[in-house]
Amino acid sequence: MADQDVQIVSSTKISCNGNGTGSGHPNVYLTLDAHTHEITCPYCSQKFKLDPNAKVSAGH
């Protein structure tokens, strides 16, 4: 089985409900790592990475 593609996202907070294979999992909300701007879903191992051109606010 090939490695999954990294999903490029435009927000530091994302949700994941499965890897698209039909074997979904509960919807989980994830926050990208503040230093690497990446995260891997603990259920399906989908990798997410922040788009380098994304505008990220300090937020609250």
N, C-alpha and C positions, 0 to 999 in steps of 0.2 A: 504494500500500500504506500503510495507517495505521500510525502509531507503535504499538509494543507498549505494553501497560499495564505500569506499574511494579509489581513483585511486592513486597509488604510482608512482611518477614521478622522473626523474633523472636530471631535470633542474628546475631552479627557474623561468623560463619564459616558459609558456605553452600556448596552444591554445585549445579552446573548440568550437564545432559546434553542440552540442546537446547531449542528454543523452542516445542515442542508442535506443530510443523507436520509431523512425520514425517521431517524432515531432521536428525535428531539429530547430536550430535557427541560426542567422548570426554568422559567425566565429568571435570569440573574442579572443584577446590575453590578458593573465593575468600574473601578477607577484606575486609569493608567498610572503607572509608576511615575512619580514626580521627576525622577532623574533620567530614566531610560525612555520614557514616553511610550512604553509597551506594556502589554499584559497578555496572559494566556488564560483562557477560560478553564476553570478547574473541572468542569464536567466533560467538555468535548475536545479540549486542547486546541481550540481555535485561537490563533494568535492575532492580536490587534496592535497596530502601531499608528501613532499620531502623524497625520500629514504634516510635513515640515512647513507648509505654507498656511496651516490653520492658524486662525487668530484665537489665542487662548487668553481669557481674562483671569485676573486674580481670583475672582469669584468670592463666594462666602460659604 
